[in-house]
Structure formats: structure tokens, C-alpha cells
Amino acid sequence: MTVQTVATTPFNGQKPGTSGLRAKTRVFMQPRYLENFVQAVFDTVGPLDGKTLTVGGDGRYFNDRAIQTILKMAAANGAARVVVGRDGLLSTPAASAVIRHRKTDGGLILSASHNPGGEDGDFGIKYNIPAGGPAPESITGAIHARTAEIAEYRIAEAPDIDLSREGETQLAGMAVDVIDPVAIYAELMRSLFDFDAIRTLFAGGFRMRFDAMHAVTGPYARAILEGELGAPDGTVVNAVPLPDFGGGHPDPNPVYAAALMEEMFSDGAPDFGAASDGDGDRNMIVGRHTYVTPSDSLAVLAANAHLAPGYADGIAGVARSMPTSRAADRVAAALGVEAFATPTGWKFFGTLLDAGRVTICGEESAGTGSNHVREKDGLWAVLLWLNVLAAKKASVDDVMAEHWATYGRDYYSRHDYEEVDKAAAETLMDDLRSALKDLRGREIEGLTVTDADDFSYTDPVDGSTAEKQGIRIVFGDAARGVLRLSGTGTVGATLRVYLERYEPDPAKQGDDPQAALARVSAAIRSIAEIGPRLGRDGPDVRT
């Protein structure tokens, strides 16, 4: 094997966020940019001598070329084997499943999740630890520090590997094991859910539409929903992964999955609708004429998980990201299990899952999952919903009405102000932090501020801490608003405003969510001075 040691200099800003390093695709395509970051990962988690890695991605533009580079760098750094999905594809939850099933020494996942793809779109890469989850901040911080001082990277001189054929190949003395990207994941799903009951559901005329958004979940959904569970051909639409996601925005929400929403609210709507995102870790759930918020979906799945064989013994606890509505907390209290609120980012659930403190986890950003892997899992959530519907012999609307009657309804919405001026957004947040102590007792829009803080978190398992994780403004027991800057975009900044109001009375639970939240929204906009500071009359996206 001939190894090149290539001199390099650092790039500014190669700091992994909540889901790894993300940037514009053209930035990643610069000479040395990808190589610098990958070498920094290997230097941090290495030495790689004798180790096995998992590598795969969501198929977005540059995924194929980046994987060839990573394989050659892994060989040059001494790795013994790399397990890679056929054609370089692995959904994020499937990659976690492969890491855990094959017991590899972690892996690299190439994705920018729900961000647009293509040469002018976004790209990303992250390291997952041997437990299958995203690297904790102790590791991402060390990777970032290494990117700031890196002086060289190592890469093998070798031809590209044919990733279209399954089987083992040698690359510069390293084994490359190309696997079916679906097989390990599908077997895991069979162990969790009552596939016979779901087959019976479809055999009885149950109709479903799954929008894969031309992203990586397409092959998984086709293989499982249509291939194993008997859903009719055509149930899965936009099923072929494309480098630019067909020009769409692969974020499963009512705005970007508008065609699915239109179908589900039409006169001849199917019984059940769902969508997943770019890398397969997010989901949207829709019933006939019924949109289910991600916060409500988390609560419903926690309350009904016992209906699936994999969770028949009950759940140990529930964890949610702090901005997610408190609906799941009410379920946990009724079940007598622990409930946790963590910072945004799936990595914060990892220690709780590993310690057996929780079973079900979720984020308001459409990520839901369980202890079966260490990532959120879009198709898993869809299958659990199908299992619940099959067991209850009920519609989505029936399930939601029953849930709200039992636990009360948490009206909830997220308002995103996208690609705003970063400096202006950061100043808004800094000034709001400075004003928190003076907000208590202030009345605005008929609501009185009873508490206001900047959320900080101490992990109950390992004692690690995270500060400045979102500003919370609370209006008594029933309502609150949360503000935070997102770390998932690549241009400017995105201000996310989360709005919540609790209604325990079933007779008052039929309002439109935006109308029910109007006063809370107006109060938060006024307190934070969003309009004048950001120059926006309203949010770009409401979900």
C-alpha cells in the first residue's frame, strides 16, 4: 500500500454542531476541506489500527465521491475493515443499527439531514460512537480542536471501489464490506412490531400514503411497507433517492410535504399518511384530515408503545428535547415512569438510553425513536403508529381524540425565521438573556410572565453540563414560549420560536392551533422584539 501524507492548513469554522459538521456542498468540495475534517476525526478517535468502521450516507450530491475519499483515508490510517451500504447508502437510523449489530468501532454518516441537496445545496458529516449514537460534546469538541491545528492528512493511492456490488473487496490492504443497506434494519423492525397485525390491516383495505421525498428512506419503505407488509404498490411515492432530492426540500412538515398534506385533507384521502426526511431520521404523521404534531406523536407513542411486541413489558421512561411540548411528561406521570427534558440534539438522549433510564425519546423537530438504536428513526415511528392503529382498530383521529380526553391537549407550534442576519439574531438572544430577570411579573397580551430563564442541563448519568440551550418564557401552568437559534442551517441563522398552551377540557380542545396560540405568539414576538430586530413580519415556516 502506498500512503500519501499530504500537507494541509486548517479551515476556520469546522466545528461540529448538534448533528455534525454542515456546510454548503461546494464548501465540502473544496480541496482538503473534507480530508481535513475526516483526518481530525481519525486523529481524535484513533488510532484506527485493526478497527472496523461503518460508513454510509443519504445519497445527496457528493455522497459517492466523499465515501471513496473516506475509504482511502481509513485504509491509510490503519483501519482493518469498513462496512458500507450498497451504493454508499445508509439511512441514519440504519447506520446506527449496523454499528450496533456488527459491533463496529463507530462510523461516519454523510448527511445534512432535512436540508436541501444538490451541488448548490447542503452537505454534512458526523461521527457516531460504537454505541451507535452521535458523538458527545467531549468528542466533538476534541475534533473541532484538532481541525484548528491540523497540518497533514493521510490517504491511500488506490482505485475507487465498486460500491454497487455487495460483497467484500480489498482496498490497499483494508477490507471493504459492501452490504444490503436495508437488511439489518428490516430485521430489527421485525423484532419490534407485530407485522402480522399490520398485514391484516392492509389486507382489510386500509389505505396509506408514504412520501419518501426522493430521499434515502424510499428503499426502506418500499421493502418493508410494500414488500413485507402488503401495502399496495404505489403506497410509497417519491421513493427513488436523488442527489438533489428531486429539487425539493426533504423536510417532512406541512410546508415542504404540501402534496401529501393536500392528499390527506382531500375528500378521498387515505386512512394514514407519513413522510420522512433526507437521511431517514425524521417523520411526519397525518391522518385523514388530521395533522399530528411531532410533540403529540411522541406522547401518543409513549402512551401506546406497549401494544407493540418489542415494548410489551412497558417503557422505562420518556425523554424529550426541552422545546418539545410537555405532553409526553403527562404520559410519563400517568405511567409512573421518569421523564427528562434535554437540550436539542439526539446525542443528549444517548446516556439515558444506555443507562436504561428511558425507552422512548423525541424532539419537536419531527424526530422520534427508542432504545432500538441511538438515533431518531422516521420509519420506526411510522411502523409503531401502524401497530397502534392495527391493535386499536381505530383511526388517527380517534386515537388523538382519546389521547386528549385522557391527558389534555397541548396546543403546540414552531415558528421558524429562516436565514436571518446572524449578528442580529445573536444580539436579539443576548439582549433577551440580559432582560430575563426583569420579565417576571410583566403582563403582556393578557398573559403574565411567571418565570423566565436560559435553559441549562446537567446529565443525570455522566454529570456533563450544557448551557445556553434555549430561552424559556413561562406564563403560569398553561402556556410558555421558547426561543433558540438552530444549529442545522448553513446560511445566516434560523431563529426558532416554540409556542405551547395546555387545555385540559375536552370541550375546548377543538380550536385551530394557530388561533389557540395567537396570544402566546403575540406576547413572545413583543417581548423579543422579533419584527423590528430581524426585519420580518412573520415566520417563514409554521409547523
Legacy VTK file of the C-alpha trace (Angstrom):
# vtk DataFile Version 3.0
C-alpha trace
ASCII
DATASET POLYDATA
POINTS 543 float
0.000 0.000 0.000
1.249 3.461 -0.932
0.179 6.129 1.531
0.370 9.796 0.733
0.931 12.215 3.579
-0.479 15.492 2.310
0.428 18.819 3.897
-2.562 20.964 4.752
-3.641 24.024 6.691
-6.741 24.452 8.866
-10.084 25.807 7.695
-11.914 28.147 10.028
-15.256 27.052 11.403
-15.046 23.262 11.168
-16.996 22.980 14.414
-19.496 20.124 14.578
-22.984 21.206 15.625
-25.799 19.143 17.107
-25.602 16.797 14.103
-22.015 17.031 12.930
-20.328 19.409 10.507
-22.591 21.004 7.919
-21.817 23.438 5.145
-22.702 24.151 1.557
-21.845 21.285 -0.770
-19.394 23.452 -2.682
-17.574 24.181 0.565
-17.123 20.452 1.180
-15.947 20.023 -2.420
-13.011 22.376 -1.871
-9.643 20.619 -1.915
-8.669 19.449 1.590
-11.916 20.531 3.334
-13.417 17.048 3.682
-9.978 15.481 4.141
-9.065 17.835 6.979
-12.212 17.044 8.926
-12.020 13.284 8.378
-8.383 13.218 9.474
-9.312 15.251 12.552
-11.942 12.619 13.392
-9.467 9.776 12.909
-6.816 11.559 14.973
-9.340 12.120 17.772
-10.916 8.656 17.977
-7.882 6.690 16.767
-5.533 5.091 16.336
-7.557 3.054 13.846
-5.145 0.120 13.671
-7.193 -3.069 13.483
-10.527 -1.281 13.865
-13.754 -1.572 11.857
-15.882 1.411 10.839
-19.343 1.827 9.327
-19.758 4.364 6.528
-22.848 5.466 4.611
-24.987 8.422 3.721
-28.272 9.676 2.357
-27.241 9.755 -1.298
-27.172 13.505 -1.665
-24.824 15.165 -4.163
-21.126 14.457 -3.390
-22.022 11.473 -1.180
-20.455 8.974 -3.599
-17.194 10.871 -4.077
-16.846 11.670 -0.387
-17.196 7.995 0.578
-14.411 6.979 -1.815
-12.153 9.560 -0.144
-13.110 8.353 3.337
-12.399 4.723 2.421
-8.917 5.577 1.164
-8.215 7.670 4.244
-9.434 4.913 6.559
-7.060 2.476 4.848
-4.161 4.911 5.139
-4.901 5.366 8.845
-4.734 1.637 9.544
-8.395 0.544 9.667
-8.847 -3.188 9.148
-12.359 -3.073 7.691
-15.109 -0.666 6.645
-18.753 -1.728 6.354
-20.518 0.429 3.779
-24.031 0.415 2.367
-24.525 -0.573 -1.260
-24.189 2.494 -3.495
-22.952 4.339 -0.403
-26.471 4.457 1.046
-27.389 4.026 4.697
-30.169 5.927 6.402
-29.030 7.477 9.671
-31.053 5.035 11.844
-29.905 2.121 9.680
-26.283 3.213 10.116
-26.811 3.183 13.878
-28.357 -0.286 13.606
-25.388 -1.543 11.554
-22.866 -0.103 14.024
-24.646 -1.881 16.879
-25.369 -5.150 15.037
-21.897 -5.522 13.514
-20.252 -4.099 16.655
-18.081 -1.744 14.619
-15.856 0.870 16.234
-18.220 3.694 15.359
-18.864 5.161 11.950
-19.146 8.166 9.691
-22.572 9.232 8.421
-22.754 11.602 5.470
-25.863 13.750 5.514
-27.259 17.195 6.104
-30.495 15.618 7.308
-33.543 17.621 6.199
-31.544 20.354 4.406
-31.784 20.636 0.598
-29.270 18.744 -1.528
-27.543 19.202 -4.863
-24.383 20.982 -5.911
-25.842 24.244 -4.620
-27.417 22.586 -1.595
-26.003 21.366 1.703
-23.725 18.559 2.818
-22.697 17.175 6.184
-20.709 14.544 8.002
-20.713 13.293 11.571
-19.004 10.651 13.664
-21.111 8.144 15.607
-19.638 6.278 18.565
-19.606 2.456 18.964
-22.933 2.584 20.847
-24.423 3.823 17.563
-25.259 7.381 18.588
-23.848 10.788 17.708
-20.574 11.664 19.371
-20.962 13.526 22.681
-19.660 17.053 23.095
-16.429 15.819 24.679
-15.556 14.138 21.366
-16.940 16.789 19.003
-15.069 19.435 20.967
-11.832 17.485 20.587
-12.488 17.037 16.852
-13.006 20.777 16.480
-9.799 21.497 18.380
-7.923 19.122 16.083
-9.294 20.821 12.937
-7.782 24.083 14.166
-4.251 22.665 14.299
-4.169 20.001 11.612
-1.069 20.068 9.424
-1.397 16.898 7.324
-3.739 14.105 6.332
-3.107 10.556 5.110
-4.719 8.914 2.103
-4.021 5.714 0.193
-3.220 5.733 -3.507
-5.776 3.257 -4.822
-8.568 2.982 -7.394
-12.156 3.600 -6.375
-14.203 0.695 -5.020
-17.303 -0.503 -6.896
-19.990 0.162 -4.291
-22.828 -1.112 -6.486
-21.977 -4.779 -5.799
-22.427 -6.418 -2.408
-19.556 -8.423 -1.004
-16.034 -7.999 0.309
-13.295 -6.175 -1.613
-9.756 -5.209 -0.687
-8.656 -1.585 -0.754
-4.972 -1.026 -0.051
-4.919 -3.885 2.457
-8.229 -2.920 4.123
-11.395 -4.988 3.723
-14.402 -3.131 2.352
-17.656 -4.973 3.075
-20.485 -3.673 0.866
-23.819 -4.699 2.410
-27.515 -4.505 1.615
-28.425 -1.182 3.280
-31.914 -2.405 4.266
-31.403 -5.957 5.568
-30.100 -5.371 9.119
-32.576 -2.534 9.712
-35.542 -4.548 8.394
-34.707 -7.489 10.669
-34.630 -5.140 13.646
-38.092 -3.802 12.738
-39.449 -7.362 12.544
-38.298 -7.944 16.106
-40.169 -4.893 17.416
-43.537 -4.832 15.681
-46.477 -7.125 15.006
-46.045 -7.431 11.252
-48.915 -9.942 11.041
-51.343 -7.423 12.561
-50.171 -4.708 10.176
-50.504 -7.085 7.209
-54.081 -7.786 8.300
-54.702 -4.042 8.475
-53.628 -3.558 4.849
-55.440 -6.716 3.728
-58.655 -5.225 5.116
-58.485 -2.255 2.744
-56.534 0.195 4.906
-55.018 2.831 2.633
-51.771 4.696 3.254
-49.522 7.176 1.512
-45.815 7.430 2.417
-43.823 10.302 0.871
-40.118 9.429 0.850
-39.349 12.886 -0.619
-36.806 11.380 -3.084
-34.610 10.685 -0.068
-32.921 7.690 1.494
-35.984 6.187 3.230
-37.530 5.273 -0.128
-35.841 1.860 -0.474
-36.543 1.036 3.187
-40.215 1.998 2.970
-40.735 0.089 -0.263
-39.049 -3.040 1.073
-40.953 -3.051 4.365
-44.330 -1.419 3.662
-44.942 -2.745 0.162
-42.625 -5.758 0.127
-43.305 -7.273 3.570
-46.491 -5.742 4.935
-48.618 -5.952 1.819
-49.304 -2.275 1.217
-50.315 -1.851 -2.441
-47.706 -0.862 -4.997
-47.577 2.908 -5.174
-48.181 3.377 -1.446
-44.648 4.811 -1.287
-44.219 7.837 -3.532
-41.050 9.733 -4.456
-39.271 6.529 -3.476
-36.071 6.814 -5.546
-33.259 8.697 -3.736
-31.920 11.518 -5.888
-28.769 13.623 -5.346
-30.857 16.811 -5.218
-33.996 15.203 -3.725
-35.791 15.994 -6.957
-35.302 19.700 -6.350
-37.412 19.516 -3.213
-36.722 20.305 0.411
-36.651 16.932 2.228
-38.099 18.187 5.500
-41.270 16.300 6.498
-43.566 19.102 7.588
-46.820 20.543 6.236
-44.967 23.194 4.210
-42.439 21.037 2.358
-44.659 17.944 2.147
-47.517 20.036 0.775
-48.612 17.446 -1.799
-49.062 14.821 0.910
-50.992 17.265 3.071
-53.269 18.170 0.160
-53.992 14.485 -0.460
-54.617 13.742 3.218
-57.095 16.615 3.509
-58.923 15.800 0.260
-62.338 14.159 0.003
-60.869 10.795 -0.953
-57.980 10.862 1.472
-56.208 7.658 2.516
-56.542 6.475 6.106
-52.953 7.300 7.034
-50.161 9.471 5.702
-46.497 9.772 6.584
-43.263 11.263 5.308
-39.593 11.057 6.138
-36.637 13.348 5.550
-33.310 13.370 3.724
-31.491 10.828 5.890
-34.494 8.959 7.260
-34.413 10.033 10.882
-37.455 12.346 10.938
-41.125 11.713 10.321
-44.462 13.407 9.798
-47.713 11.696 10.754
-51.053 12.650 9.198
-54.447 11.032 9.498
-57.392 11.672 7.233
-58.000 15.405 7.773
-55.824 15.225 10.914
-52.282 16.562 11.279
-50.391 15.163 14.273
-47.721 17.452 15.717
-44.394 15.748 16.476
-44.899 16.568 20.162
-48.288 14.851 20.189
-46.897 11.924 18.213
-44.205 11.378 20.842
-46.817 11.405 23.614
-49.169 9.033 21.776
-46.387 6.563 21.008
-45.173 6.632 24.615
-48.716 6.005 25.862
-49.321 3.125 23.429
-45.898 1.542 22.937
-46.992 -1.499 24.944
-49.226 -2.515 22.037
-46.125 -3.462 20.021
-44.377 -6.740 20.937
-40.995 -5.094 21.352
-42.371 -2.874 24.133
-44.969 -5.226 25.632
-43.336 -5.024 29.065
-43.773 -1.244 29.167
-41.283 1.581 28.948
-38.638 2.671 31.446
-39.085 6.384 30.844
-39.573 9.162 28.299
-37.145 11.867 27.200
-37.878 14.926 25.105
-35.897 17.914 23.979
-36.707 20.912 26.156
-38.541 22.857 23.385
-40.813 19.862 22.721
-44.237 20.202 24.318
-44.842 18.806 27.778
-47.446 16.328 26.503
-45.027 13.412 26.929
-44.401 14.438 30.545
-48.098 13.939 31.302
-47.955 10.425 29.847
-44.860 9.581 31.891
-46.551 10.803 35.057
-49.615 8.647 34.373
-47.415 5.610 33.685
-45.314 6.243 36.770
-42.036 6.402 34.840
-39.291 9.008 34.626
-39.484 11.989 32.286
-36.499 14.042 31.137
-36.103 17.329 29.248
-32.739 17.618 27.497
-31.089 20.153 25.190
-31.899 19.856 21.498
-29.752 17.216 19.807
-30.175 13.451 19.822
-26.779 12.925 21.421
-28.212 14.130 24.739
-30.505 11.081 24.847
-27.623 8.632 24.484
-26.555 8.351 28.119
-30.183 7.998 29.275
-30.782 5.200 26.760
-27.524 3.427 27.588
-28.331 3.603 31.306
-31.800 2.144 30.781
-33.453 5.260 32.190
-35.664 5.846 29.116
-37.133 3.816 26.262
-38.888 6.401 24.069
-37.345 9.719 23.004
-38.470 12.570 20.798
-37.967 16.090 19.537
-40.479 18.620 18.276
-38.447 18.781 15.049
-40.105 15.529 13.925
-37.561 13.130 15.394
-38.838 10.160 17.384
-37.097 6.964 18.390
-36.428 4.372 21.051
-33.689 2.276 22.578
-33.541 0.015 19.494
-30.870 2.323 18.017
-29.169 5.514 19.146
-30.638 7.828 16.511
-34.107 9.115 15.841
-35.869 6.900 13.330
-38.549 8.075 10.923
-39.754 4.741 9.580
-39.748 3.213 13.089
-42.248 5.888 14.182
-44.454 5.131 11.171
-44.407 1.395 11.916
-45.246 1.950 15.569
-48.185 4.138 14.535
-49.369 1.375 12.190
-49.020 -1.163 15.007
-51.090 1.069 17.312
-53.809 1.590 14.684
-53.940 -2.142 13.973
-54.189 -3.033 17.665
-56.804 -0.392 18.484
-58.744 -0.840 15.238
-59.128 2.928 15.266
-58.398 5.909 13.031
-55.730 8.536 13.704
-58.489 10.984 14.574
-59.958 8.536 17.081
-56.556 7.945 18.687
-55.898 11.670 19.047
-59.358 12.390 20.497
-58.934 9.595 23.048
-55.456 10.811 23.972
-56.519 14.440 24.512
-59.563 13.382 26.520
-57.271 11.350 28.793
-54.269 13.659 29.148
-55.455 17.076 27.950
-54.290 18.821 24.802
-51.024 20.725 24.462
-51.597 23.132 21.600
-48.184 23.487 20.010
-46.473 25.162 17.065
-42.964 26.084 15.964
-42.353 29.312 14.076
-39.098 29.467 12.090
-37.470 32.684 10.959
-35.023 31.336 8.402
-31.782 32.773 7.001
-31.982 35.915 9.118
-28.937 38.070 9.747
-26.775 36.049 12.128
-25.413 39.026 14.048
-28.898 40.480 14.518
-30.254 37.137 15.727
-27.396 36.655 18.181
-27.871 40.174 19.518
-31.587 39.516 19.960
-30.815 36.442 22.041
-28.092 38.149 24.081
-30.308 41.128 24.889
-33.184 38.834 25.829
-30.922 36.897 28.192
-29.932 40.150 29.857
-33.589 41.096 30.328
-34.787 37.782 31.784
-34.582 38.843 35.421
-36.882 41.781 34.726
-39.573 39.812 32.881
-41.188 38.072 35.837
-44.499 39.700 36.703
-44.749 41.538 33.383
-48.197 41.345 31.770
-48.496 41.362 28.002
-51.328 40.299 25.662
-53.287 39.388 28.786
-50.639 36.894 29.905
-48.408 37.267 32.964
-44.799 36.076 32.890
-44.313 33.790 35.896
-40.832 32.546 35.061
-38.063 33.187 32.550
-34.675 31.527 32.241
-31.947 30.313 29.898
-32.131 26.526 29.972
-29.074 24.684 31.243
-28.751 20.919 31.589
-26.793 18.559 33.773
-26.795 14.989 32.517
-28.132 12.787 35.331
-25.938 9.887 34.210
-22.480 11.301 33.458
-22.729 14.742 35.060
-21.819 16.650 31.893
-23.357 20.095 31.523
-24.693 22.231 28.684
-25.601 25.899 28.995
-27.475 28.472 26.900
-29.757 25.817 25.411
-32.820 27.978 24.853
-34.662 30.851 26.492
-37.888 29.853 28.244
-40.657 32.353 28.985
-43.447 30.817 31.069
-46.984 32.133 31.528
-48.326 30.177 34.511
-49.063 26.472 34.329
-50.747 26.559 30.943
-48.528 28.415 28.459
-44.925 29.088 27.511
-42.664 30.192 24.689
-39.120 29.051 23.933
-36.575 30.768 21.698
-33.321 29.323 20.377
-31.004 29.626 17.418
-30.802 26.498 15.302
-27.529 24.768 14.531
-28.798 22.872 11.467
-28.691 25.585 8.797
-25.759 26.653 6.614
-26.729 30.228 5.678
-27.247 33.068 8.166
-29.185 31.953 11.216
-32.563 30.414 11.948
-34.494 31.673 14.949
-36.914 29.050 16.197
-39.826 30.129 18.389
-41.750 27.343 20.116
-45.268 28.074 21.385
-47.345 25.968 23.746
-50.661 26.191 25.608
-52.315 23.454 27.650
-56.073 22.836 27.529
-57.371 20.114 29.862
-61.079 20.488 28.994
-62.147 18.184 26.108
-64.968 20.601 25.294
-62.398 23.286 24.472
-59.890 21.189 22.533
-61.198 21.751 19.022
-59.601 25.098 18.201
-57.180 25.627 15.311
-53.680 25.513 16.889
-52.562 28.849 15.449
-55.698 30.525 16.788
-55.299 28.828 20.160
-51.706 30.076 20.344
-52.287 33.585 18.991
-51.884 35.382 22.341
-48.783 33.398 23.274
-47.271 34.143 19.862
-48.013 37.861 20.098
-46.544 38.032 23.607
-43.282 36.341 22.581
-42.899 38.476 19.449
-43.377 41.602 21.547
-41.039 40.586 24.372
-38.234 39.584 21.979
-38.908 42.449 19.517
-38.616 39.963 16.667
-40.163 42.159 13.970
-38.049 45.294 14.361
-34.838 43.415 15.161
-34.964 40.878 12.332
-36.987 42.834 9.794
-39.575 40.069 9.460
-43.337 40.490 9.558
-43.802 36.835 10.433
-42.148 33.422 10.344
-41.133 31.680 7.131
-42.433 28.304 8.300
-45.116 27.338 10.821
-45.265 23.711 11.873
LINES 1 544
543 0 1 2 3 4 5 6 7 8 9 10 11 12 13 14 15 16 17 18 19 20 21 22 23 24 25 26 27 28 29 30 31 32 33 34 35 36 37 38 39 40 41 42 43 44 45 46 47 48 49 50 51 52 53 54 55 56 57 58 59 60 61 62 63 64 65 66 67 68 69 70 71 72 73 74 75 76 77 78 79 80 81 82 83 84 85 86 87 88 89 90 91 92 93 94 95 96 97 98 99 100 101 102 103 104 105 106 107 108 109 110 111 112 113 114 115 116 117 118 119 120 121 122 123 124 125 126 127 128 129 130 131 132 133 134 135 136 137 138 139 140 141 142 143 144 145 146 147 148 149 150 151 152 153 154 155 156 157 158 159 160 161 162 163 164 165 166 167 168 169 170 171 172 173 174 175 176 177 178 179 180 181 182 183 184 185 186 187 188 189 190 191 192 193 194 195 196 197 198 199 200 201 202 203 204 205 206 207 208 209 210 211 212 213 214 215 216 217 218 219 220 221 222 223 224 225 226 227 228 229 230 231 232 233 234 235 236 237 238 239 240 241 242 243 244 245 246 247 248 249 250 251 252 253 254 255 256 257 258 259 260 261 262 263 264 265 266 267 268 269 270 271 272 273 274 275 276 277 278 279 280 281 282 283 284 285 286 287 288 289 290 291 292 293 294 295 296 297 298 299 300 301 302 303 304 305 306 307 308 309 310 311 312 313 314 315 316 317 318 319 320 321 322 323 324 325 326 327 328 329 330 331 332 333 334 335 336 337 338 339 340 341 342 343 344 345 346 347 348 349 350 351 352 353 354 355 356 357 358 359 360 361 362 363 364 365 366 367 368 369 370 371 372 373 374 375 376 377 378 379 380 381 382 383 384 385 386 387 388 389 390 391 392 393 394 395 396 397 398 399 400 401 402 403 404 405 406 407 408 409 410 411 412 413 414 415 416 417 418 419 420 421 422 423 424 425 426 427 428 429 430 431 432 433 434 435 436 437 438 439 440 441 442 443 444 445 446 447 448 449 450 451 452 453 454 455 456 457 458 459 460 461 462 463 464 465 466 467 468 469 470 471 472 473 474 475 476 477 478 479 480 481 482 483 484 485 486 487 488 489 490 491 492 493 494 495 496 497 498 499 500 501 502 503 504 505 506 507 508 509 510 511 512 513 514 515 516 517 518 519 520 521 522 523 524 525 526 527 528 529 530 531 532 533 534 535 536 537 538 539 540 541 542
